[in-house]
């Protein structure tokens, strides 16, 4: 189930976000987390089963009526089970009126989900 990020999940979210190649540096990772917490156009979602095992970060482009997927990450021990695709599909259902788009870091994965 896709749930909205809360500050109490910060360490888990940072851990998942650190699996993104662009977020390996601690200062960059901390900056990204701060942006998600302060920018109203950025939204972080977590994938929860028994534990939180995935993360999806999006930017809302109200002027273009689209959501851009900036970050997508799944705990390595839960990869290749379709969790990333489930997160994207549930996001698409939550925002059925918006186009889901990717950035350069997420494009290859999103194309596999047949959304773009």
FIKOLZA-1660 file (N, C-alpha, C; in steps of 0.1 Angstrom, whole numbers, plus 5000, padded with zeros to 4 digits):
% residues 116
   i   px   py   pz ch aa at
   1 5008 4988 5000  A  X  N
   1 5000 5000 5000  A  X CA
   1 5009 5012 5000  A  X  C
   2 5005 5022 4992  A  X  N
   2 5013 5035 4991  A  X CA
   2 5008 5044 5002  A  X  C
   3 5017 5049 5010  A  X  N
   3 5013 5058 5021  A  X CA
   3 5021 5071 5019  A  X  C
   4 5016 5082 5024  A  X  N
   4 5023 5095 5024  A  X CA
   4 5034 5095 5035  A  X  C
   5 5045 5101 5031  A  X  N
   5 5057 5102 5040  A  X CA
   5 5053 5111 5052  A  X  C
   6 5058 5107 5063  A  X  N
   6 5057 5115 5076  A  X CA
   6 5071 5116 5082  A  X  C
   7 5074 5126 5089  A  X  N
   7 5087 5128 5095  A  X CA
   7 5092 5116 5103  A  X  C
   8 5082 5109 5109  A  X  N
   8 5086 5097 5117  A  X CA
   8 5093 5086 5109  A  X  C
   9 5091 5087 5096  A  X  N
   9 5097 5077 5087  A  X CA
   9 5110 5082 5080  A  X  C
  10 5115 5093 5085  A  X  N
  10 5127 5099 5079  A  X CA
  10 5139 5090 5077  A  X  C
  11 5143 5082 5087  A  X  N
  11 5154 5073 5086  A  X CA
  11 5152 5062 5075  A  X  C
  12 5140 5057 5076  A  X  N
  12 5136 5046 5066  A  X CA
  12 5137 5052 5052  A  X  C
  13 5131 5064 5050  A  X  N
  13 5130 5071 5037  A  X CA
  13 5144 5074 5032  A  X  C
  14 5153 5079 5041  A  X  N
  14 5166 5082 5037  A  X CA
  14 5174 5070 5033  A  X  C
  15 5172 5059 5040  A  X  N
  15 5178 5046 5036  A  X CA
  15 5174 5042 5023  A  X  C
  16 5161 5042 5020  A  X  N
  16 5156 5038 5006  A  X CA
  16 5161 5048 4996  A  X  C
  17 5161 5060 4998  A  X  N
  17 5165 5070 4989  A  X CA
  17 5180 5069 4985  A  X  C
  18 5188 5064 4995  A  X  N
  18 5202 5063 4993  A  X CA
  18 5205 5052 4983  A  X  C
  19 5196 5044 4979  A  X  N
  19 5198 5034 4969  A  X CA
  19 5198 5040 4955  A  X  C
  20 5193 5052 4954  A  X  N
  20 5193 5059 4941  A  X CA
  20 5207 5063 4938  A  X  C
  21 5212 5061 4926  A  X  N
  21 5226 5064 4922  A  X CA
  21 5229 5079 4925  A  X  C
  22 5219 5088 4923  A  X  N
  22 5221 5102 4924  A  X CA
  22 5221 5107 4939  A  X  C
  23 5218 5098 4948  A  X  N
  23 5217 5102 4962  A  X CA
  23 5227 5095 4971  A  X  C
  24 5238 5091 4966  A  X  N
  24 5248 5084 4974  A  X CA
  24 5255 5093 4984  A  X  C
  25 5257 5105 4980  A  X  N
  25 5264 5115 4989  A  X CA
  25 5255 5119 5000  A  X  C
  26 5260 5119 5013  A  X  N
  26 5251 5122 5024  A  X CA
  26 5246 5136 5024  A  X  C
  27 5254 5146 5020  A  X  N
  27 5249 5159 5019  A  X CA
  27 5238 5161 5009  A  X  C
  28 5240 5155 4998  A  X  N
  28 5230 5155 4987  A  X CA
  28 5217 5148 4992  A  X  C
  29 5218 5137 4998  A  X  N
  29 5207 5130 5004  A  X CA
  29 5199 5138 5014  A  X  C
  30 5206 5145 5023  A  X  N
  30 5200 5153 5033  A  X CA
  30 5193 5165 5026  A  X  C
  31 5199 5171 5016  A  X  N
  31 5193 5182 5009  A  X CA
  31 5180 5177 5002  A  X  C
  32 5180 5166 4996  A  X  N
  32 5169 5160 4989  A  X CA
  32 5157 5158 4999  A  X  C
  33 5160 5153 5010  A  X  N
  33 5150 5150 5021  A  X CA
  33 5144 5164 5025  A  X  C
  34 5152 5174 5027  A  X  N
  34 5148 5187 5031  A  X CA
  34 5138 5193 5021  A  X  C
  35 5142 5191 5008  A  X  N
  35 5133 5196 4997  A  X CA
  35 5119 5189 4998  A  X  C
  36 5119 5176 5000  A  X  N
  36 5106 5169 5001  A  X CA
  36 5098 5174 5012  A  X  C
  37 5105 5177 5023  A  X  N
  37 5098 5182 5035  A  X CA
  37 5093 5196 5034  A  X  C
  38 5099 5204 5026  A  X  N
  38 5096 5219 5026  A  X CA
  38 5089 5224 5013  A  X  C
  39 5091 5217 5002  A  X  N
  39 5085 5221 4989  A  X CA
  39 5071 5215 4987  A  X  C
  40 5061 5223 4986  A  X  N
  40 5048 5218 4985  A  X CA
  40 5045 5211 4972  A  X  C
  41 5053 5213 4962  A  X  N
  41 5051 5206 4949  A  X CA
  41 5058 5192 4949  A  X  C
  42 5066 5189 4959  A  X  N
  42 5073 5176 4960  A  X CA
  42 5065 5168 4970  A  X  C
  43 5064 5155 4967  A  X  N
  43 5057 5146 4976  A  X CA
  43 5064 5132 4976  A  X  C
  44 5066 5127 4988  A  X  N
  44 5072 5114 4990  A  X CA
  44 5062 5104 4995  A  X  C
  45 5062 5092 4988  A  X  N
  45 5053 5081 4992  A  X CA
  45 5062 5069 4996  A  X  C
  46 5057 5061 5005  A  X  N
  46 5064 5049 5009  A  X CA
  46 5055 5037 5007  A  X  C
  47 5061 5026 5003  A  X  N
  47 5053 5014 5000  A  X CA
  47 5054 5005 5013  A  X  C
  48 5043 5002 5019  A  X  N
  48 5042 4995 5031  A  X CA
  48 5035 4981 5029  A  X  C
  49 5042 4971 5033  A  X  N
  49 5036 4958 5033  A  X CA
  49 5036 4954 5048  A  X  C
  50 5044 4945 5053  A  X  N
  50 5046 4943 5067  A  X CA
  50 5055 4955 5072  A  X  C
  51 5065 4957 5064  A  X  N
  51 5074 4968 5067  A  X CA
  51 5074 4978 5055  A  X  C
  52 5081 4989 5057  A  X  N
  52 5082 4999 5046  A  X CA
  52 5094 4994 5037  A  X  C
  53 5091 4991 5024  A  X  N
  53 5101 4985 5016  A  X CA
  53 5104 4992 5003  A  X  C
  54 5096 5003 5001  A  X  N
  54 5098 5011 4988  A  X CA
  54 5095 5025 4990  A  X  C
  55 5100 5033 4981  A  X  N
  55 5098 5048 4981  A  X CA
  55 5096 5053 4967  A  X  C
  56 5087 5063 4966  A  X  N
  56 5084 5070 4954  A  X CA
  56 5084 5084 4956  A  X  C
  57 5092 5092 4949  A  X  N
  57 5092 5107 4951  A  X CA
  57 5087 5113 4938  A  X  C
  58 5078 5123 4939  A  X  N
  58 5072 5129 4928  A  X CA
  58 5072 5144 4929  A  X  C
  59 5072 5151 4917  A  X  N
  59 5070 5165 4917  A  X CA
  59 5057 5168 4909  A  X  C
  60 5048 5176 4916  A  X  N
  60 5035 5179 4910  A  X CA
  60 5037 5191 4901  A  X  C
  61 5034 5190 4888  A  X  N
  61 5035 5201 4878  A  X CA
  61 5020 5205 4875  A  X  C
  62 5015 5213 4884  A  X  N
  62 5001 5217 4882  A  X CA
  62 4998 5224 4869  A  X  C
  63 5008 5232 4865  A  X  N
  63 5006 5239 4852  A  X CA
  63 5006 5230 4840  A  X  C
  64 5011 5218 4841  A  X  N
  64 5011 5209 4830  A  X CA
  64 5002 5197 4833  A  X  C
  65 4995 5197 4845  A  X  N
  65 4987 5186 4849  A  X CA
  65 4994 5173 4848  A  X  C
  66 5006 5172 4854  A  X  N
  66 5014 5160 4854  A  X CA
  66 5021 5158 4867  A  X  C
  67 5025 5146 4869  A  X  N
  67 5033 5142 4881  A  X CA
  67 5046 5136 4875  A  X  C
  68 5057 5142 4879  A  X  N
  68 5070 5136 4875  A  X CA
  68 5076 5128 4886  A  X  C
  69 5079 5115 4882  A  X  N
  69 5086 5106 4892  A  X CA
  69 5101 5110 4892  A  X  C
  70 5105 5115 4904  A  X  N
  70 5119 5119 4905  A  X CA
  70 5127 5108 4911  A  X  C
  71 5121 5100 4920  A  X  N
  71 5129 5089 4927  A  X CA
  71 5120 5077 4928  A  X  C
  72 5126 5065 4926  A  X  N
  72 5118 5053 4929  A  X CA
  72 5129 5043 4934  A  X  C
  73 5126 5037 4945  A  X  N
  73 5136 5028 4951  A  X CA
  73 5128 5017 4959  A  X  C
  74 5134 5005 4958  A  X  N
  74 5129 4993 4965  A  X CA
  74 5140 4987 4973  A  X  C
  75 5138 4983 4985  A  X  N
  75 5148 4976 4993  A  X CA
  75 5154 4965 4985  A  X  C
  76 5167 4964 4984  A  X  N
  76 5173 4953 4976  A  X CA
  76 5168 4939 4978  A  X  C
  77 5165 4936 4991  A  X  N
  77 5160 4922 4994  A  X CA
  77 5146 4920 4989  A  X  C
  78 5139 4930 4984  A  X  N
  78 5125 4929 4979  A  X CA
  78 5124 4932 4964  A  X  C
  79 5135 4933 4957  A  X  N
  79 5135 4937 4943  A  X CA
  79 5131 4925 4934  A  X  C
  80 5127 4928 4922  A  X  N
  80 5123 4918 4912  A  X CA
  80 5111 4911 4916  A  X  C
  81 5102 4917 4924  A  X  N
  81 5089 4911 4928  A  X CA
  81 5078 4920 4923  A  X  C
  82 5080 4930 4915  A  X  N
  82 5070 4938 4910  A  X CA
  82 5065 4949 4919  A  X  C
  83 5073 4952 4930  A  X  N
  83 5069 4963 4939  A  X CA
  83 5070 4976 4933  A  X  C
  84 5081 4979 4926  A  X  N
  84 5082 4992 4919  A  X CA
  84 5071 4995 4910  A  X  C
  85 5067 4985 4902  A  X  N
  85 5056 4986 4893  A  X CA
  85 5043 4988 4900  A  X  C
  86 5041 4981 4911  A  X  N
  86 5029 4983 4919  A  X CA
  86 5028 4997 4925  A  X  C
  87 5039 5003 4929  A  X  N
  87 5040 5016 4934  A  X CA
  87 5035 5026 4923  A  X  C
  88 5041 5025 4911  A  X  N
  88 5038 5033 4900  A  X CA
  88 5023 5032 4896  A  X  C
  89 5018 5020 4896  A  X  N
  89 5004 5018 4892  A  X CA
  89 4994 5024 4902  A  X  C
  90 4997 5022 4915  A  X  N
  90 4989 5028 4926  A  X CA
  90 4989 5043 4925  A  X  C
  91 5001 5049 4922  A  X  N
  91 5002 5063 4920  A  X CA
  91 4993 5068 4909  A  X  C
  92 4994 5060 4898  A  X  N
  92 4985 5064 4886  A  X CA
  92 4971 5063 4890  A  X  C
  93 4966 5054 4898  A  X  N
  93 4952 5053 4903  A  X CA
  93 4949 5065 4912  A  X  C
  94 4958 5068 4921  A  X  N
  94 4956 5079 4930  A  X CA
  94 4954 5093 4922  A  X  C
  95 4962 5094 4912  A  X  N
  95 4962 5107 4904  A  X CA
  95 4957 5103 4889  A  X  C
  96 4946 5098 4888  A  X  N
  96 4941 5093 4875  A  X CA
  96 4939 5105 4865  A  X  C
  97 4937 5117 4870  A  X  N
  97 4935 5129 4862  A  X CA
  97 4949 5135 4857  A  X  C
  98 4960 5130 4862  A  X  N
  98 4973 5135 4858  A  X CA
  98 4981 5125 4850  A  X  C
  99 4989 5131 4841  A  X  N
  99 4999 5123 4833  A  X CA
  99 5011 5120 4842  A  X  C
 100 5015 5107 4842  A  X  N
 100 5027 5103 4850  A  X CA
 100 5039 5104 4840  A  X  C
 101 5049 5112 4844  A  X  N
 101 5061 5113 4835  A  X CA
 101 5073 5110 4843  A  X  C
 102 5084 5107 4837  A  X  N
 102 5097 5103 4843  A  X CA
 102 5107 5114 4841  A  X  C
 103 5118 5114 4849  A  X  N
 103 5130 5122 4846  A  X CA
 103 5141 5113 4841  A  X  C
 104 5153 5118 4840  A  X  N
 104 5163 5110 4834  A  X CA
 104 5167 5098 4843  A  X  C
 105 5165 5099 4856  A  X  N
 105 5169 5089 4865  A  X CA
 105 5158 5078 4866  A  X  C
 106 5146 5081 4863  A  X  N
 106 5135 5071 4864  A  X CA
 106 5129 5066 4851  A  X  C
 107 5134 5072 4840  A  X  N
 107 5127 5070 4827  A  X CA
 107 5128 5055 4823  A  X  C
 108 5139 5048 4824  A  X  N
 108 5141 5034 4820  A  X CA
 108 5131 5025 4827  A  X  C
 109 5130 5028 4840  A  X  N
 109 5121 5019 4848  A  X CA
 109 5106 5022 4845  A  X  C
 110 5103 5035 4843  A  X  N
 110 5089 5039 4841  A  X CA
 110 5084 5034 4827  A  X  C
 111 5093 5033 4817  A  X  N
 111 5090 5028 4804  A  X CA
 111 5087 5013 4805  A  X  C
 112 5093 5006 4814  A  X  N
 112 5090 4992 4816  A  X CA
 112 5076 4990 4822  A  X  C
 113 5071 5000 4829  A  X  N
 113 5057 5000 4835  A  X CA
 113 5047 5003 4824  A  X  C
 114 5051 5006 4812  A  X  N
 114 5041 5009 4801  A  X CA
 114 5033 5021 4804  A  X  C
 115 5038 5032 4810  A  X  N
 115 5030 5044 4813  A  X CA
 115 5034 5055 4803  A  X  C
 116 5047 5055 4799  A  X  N
 116 5051 5066 4790  A  X CA
 116 5051 5063 4776  A  X  C
% end
